[in-house]
Amino acid sequence: MRAKHVRPTHQTATFLFGFLLFAGVATFANAGELPIAFEETILQRFPGAEINKTRQDTWEGQPVTEVEIETRDGDEYEVILSAGGEILNVEEEKGLPLIGGDLTIGLAATAERDIFKDIDSEIEPSYFLVYHNGPFHIVAYEDLNVKFDIYDNDVFAFGLNGSMPLDPGYHPDDSDYLKGMDELDTLYYAGAEASITLAGVETSLTFLQDVSGEHDGQQVDLEVGYEWTAAGFIFHPEVSLTWMSADMVDYLYGVGVHEARPDRPAYAPDASYEASAQLLIRRPIFGNFSIIGRLEATTYGSEITDSPIVEEDYSFEGALGVAYSF
């Protein structure tokens, strides 16, 4: 464990109680359903089929409803319906060879303005990956996130997740000012997530606990997002608020006594937060290729911005890339 400031263990009962309360209330939410006319159209084509999941998307430049179904014979299909409920396309869900599931990979150019002292803005390549296979999900971009759904319908979902930041923060060799700071080690988190989707708005609450032994801190994320299509583009704005325990903030932004120097005093922050707003834009272009654009701005609490190693009150990131879906 990285030695900085010795703190008493922080209790997490309040957050766990709130999380479980959120999950319990959500369980009783009325499940959203496909419009009856759409369902009847599907059942005429596939009598006795079970409708598993629906989502809004675009297909050949027009807004559509994608419906995942399972027939009485156990075959799985994705049915694409127009805004008026007409079946436009039916595709058997075969998934990836051997392992199954849906995979999207991409490469982007990312421009980032960091908050750490004397680190210049830079443009560099980045990759991303999204994989779904039934209740199992992997998303890799800034973090590697793995989630397993215990329960999931059109309105409520609850699952267990794990996370590993691919870039935990600064590196001591990022600038002369940061030299002498401890190297940040690889972090691992485990926790749970619950989400509610009503009228197209998805609200999720995630609790994560450090299990790497580096700081033993906690993180709670509240995210609200919405998706719509227009002119062939898929827009997904999202706002989020992240609370971080004192142990976590100290690990990422604190300055230990052994790291202090005349122009970098020791600093032991308390719990703090990050607030972010982001916009993800996707545009199918041809075949399975899409153009992806992402903008994100994040502001930080005073316990973070008052750190001697931080010189900006907010960070900004923009990315533009290409994705391919298998």
N, C-alpha and C positions, 0 to 999 in steps of 0.2 A: 504493500500500500504506500502510495506517495506521501512522504512526511511533510506536512506543512503546519497546520495548527491543530492541536488536540481539542476535539469538541465532544460533548456528551452525545450519546446516540439519540437521534431525533425520532419521536414517536410518529407512526404513520396511521394510527387507528382512525383519526378524523377523516383522512383522505380515503381510506378503505371503506369506511362507513358511507361516505358520500357516494363513492363509486358504486357500492352494492345497492344503495338506495336508488340511484339512477337506473341501474340495471333492472331492479325489481319493478319500478314504475313502468319502465319501457316494455316489460314483458306483457303488460296488460293493454298495450296500445292496439287499436284495431288494425289488422293487417290490410294494407292497400291491395287492390285487385285490378287485374286487367279489365278494361271496359268489356261489358257483356257481349257487345257485338263483335269485338275482336276475338274473344274467347270462343264464341259460336263458330266463327269462321275457321279457327284452328281445329276445333273438334269435328267440323264437317270434313276437313281434309284428313285428320288423324283421330278417328273415333276412339274414345277411351283414353286419350293421351293425358299425361299429368304435366301441368305447367309448373316449371321449377323457378324461373326467374325472368324478370323483364327489365329492360333498360332503354333509355333514349339514346339514339346515335344518328349518324348520317350514312346514307348509302347512295352512291352515284349523285352526290350533291344535294340530296333532299333529306329532310328530317324523317326518321323512321322509328318504329318501335321494334326492338329485337327481343324475341321470346325464346327462351330455352325450354324445350319440352322433352319428355321421355314417353315413348309409345308403349302400348301394352306388351310388345315383344321385347322391351328393354333397350331399344335403339334410341339414341339421343340426337336431336336435331335443333338447329337454330333457324327460327322462322322470322323473316323480316316483313313487317307490315307497314304500309303507307299511312299517312296521317288520317286517311279515310277508312282504314281497316282492311285494305286490299293486300293479299299476299303477293309480295314482289319477288321473294326468293326463299328457297328452302335449301339448307346445307346440312349434311350429316356431320355431327360433331365427332371427328376422328381423333383430334389432338395430335400431339407429337408422337413420332414413332417410339415404341417401347415404353415411354413414361407417360404419355398422354398429356392433356392440359393445353393451355394457350400460352404462348410466349411472344413477348414483344421486346426487341432490343433496339438500341439506338445510340447514335453518336452526335454530340453537340459541341459547339464552341460556347464557352461560358465566360462571361465578364463578371468580376466580383470586386466589390469595395469592402474590405475587411475593417474591423474596428480596432485591431491591435496596433500598438504604437510603431510608427516607422515602417509599416508594411504598405507598399504601393499597390494600387489597383492593377489587376492583371487579367489577361485573356488566355485561357488555356482549354485544351480539349477535355471533355468529360463523357462518360458513358452512362447509360441507364438501362435497366432491365426490369420487366414486369412479367411475372409468371403466375397463372391461376390454374389450379387443378382441383376441382371440387371445393372442399373446405380449406385447402392448403394454398397459401399465397406468399409470394416473395416479391418484394420491391426493393431495388437497389438504385440509389442515386447518391445523395449525400450520406445516407445511412443504408445499411443492409438490414431490412426489416422482414421478419418471418412471422406469419400469423396463421393460426389454425382456428377455424370457426367451430364453436361448439353448438351454436344455434344461429340460424340465419333464415329470414324470410324477407319479403319486400319492404317491411317496415323496421324490424328490429334485428340486430345482429350482436352476438356476444362471442368473444374468443380470447384465446391466450396468444401472447406474442413475445417475440424477442427482438432485440435491436443491437447493432454494432455500428457506431459511427465510423465511417470510412475516413473521415478527417476530423479527429477529436477537437482540434483547435489550432493553436499556434505551434510552431517549431522553433526551438532556440536559435537556429541558424537563419530564421526568416529575416532578422534585422540585427544590427549591432546592439540595439537597446535590449533585445531579448536574450542576448548571450548570457549564460550563467543561470538561466531558468531551467528547472527540471524538464526533462523530456516527458511529454504526455504519453502514457501507455495506452494500449488498446483497451477499450472499455466494452463491457457486455452488460446488457440490461434484460430483465425478464419482467413480464407483467401481464395485464389484461386490458381488454378494450371493449367498450359497448357503444353502439351507435343506433340512432333513430333516423329514419328517412320519412319525412312528411311533406307532401306537396312538392316533391323534388328536392327539398332542402335536407341535406344530411348533416346531422350533428353527432360528433363522436367525443368520447371521453376516454383517455388512456392513462393508466398508471404504470410507471416503470420503476424498478428497483435495480440499483447497481449490484451485479452478482460477480463482478470481476475482482472485488476486494480492493479496488483502487481508491475509492472514496466512500463507498457504502451509502451514497445519497439517493434521493428519490426525485422523480420528475412526474408532473401531472400536466397533460395536454388537453385543451378543449378546442375543438376545431368545428367550424361551420362552413359548408361548401354547397354550391349549387351548379348545375350543368344545364346548358341549353345549346341549341344549334341555330345558326343563321347564315344564309348564303353559303352553305357547304362547310362552314367552320363550326367546330365544337368548342365552346367556351366553358371554362371551369374556374370561376373565382373562389377564393377561400380565405377566411380569416382565422387566426389561431392565437391562443394565449397559452403560454407555457410557464408553469411555476416550477422553480428548482430549489431544492433544499439548500441549507447553508453549506453542508458538506460538499455538495456538487458545485456550487458557485465558487467555493474556496479552492477546489481542485482546479477549476478551469480559469479562474480570474484572480485568485489570491497570490500573494507574494510571501513566501516563508522567510523566516529570519535568516536562514542560510542562503537565500536567494537575494537578499537585500543588499543595496549599495547606496552611495550618497544620492544618486539621482533616481533611485528606485527603492523607496522605503517599504518595509514590511507592511502587509495589508491582509486583514482577515475579514472578508465580507460576510454578511448574513444572507438569508434566503432572498431570492429575487425572481425576476420574471423576464420573459421575452414576449413581444407582441408582433405578429407578422401579418402581412397581407400579400397574397400572391394571385397571379392570373396565369392559368395554363390554357394554351390555344393549340388545337390540333386540326389539321386539314388534310384529309385523304387526297392523294394526288393521282396515283395510278397503281393498279394491282394492290399489293399489300403494303405499299409505302405510304407514309404520312409525313408531313412537315410538323414539327413540334416547336412551339415557342413558350418561354416561361419568364415571368417577371416576378421578383419578390423583394419586398422591403421589410426590414425588421428593426424595431426600436427596443431599447433595453432599460431595465430598472436602474436606479441610482447606485445600488450596491455593486452593479457591474461597471457602469460608466465611471464611477469614482476610483476604479482600480488604477494603479500607476502604469500598468501595461496596456491600458485601453485609452485611446485618444479620440474615438468617434462615438457619437450618441446613437448612430444607426448604421446598418449595413445594407447593401443593395446588391442584387444578383440578377443577371439576365442571361438567358441561354437560347440558342437557336440551333436546331438539329433536324435529323432525319431518323425516322423509326420504321422498322419492318416487323410486321406481325405474322407469325407462323400459324 
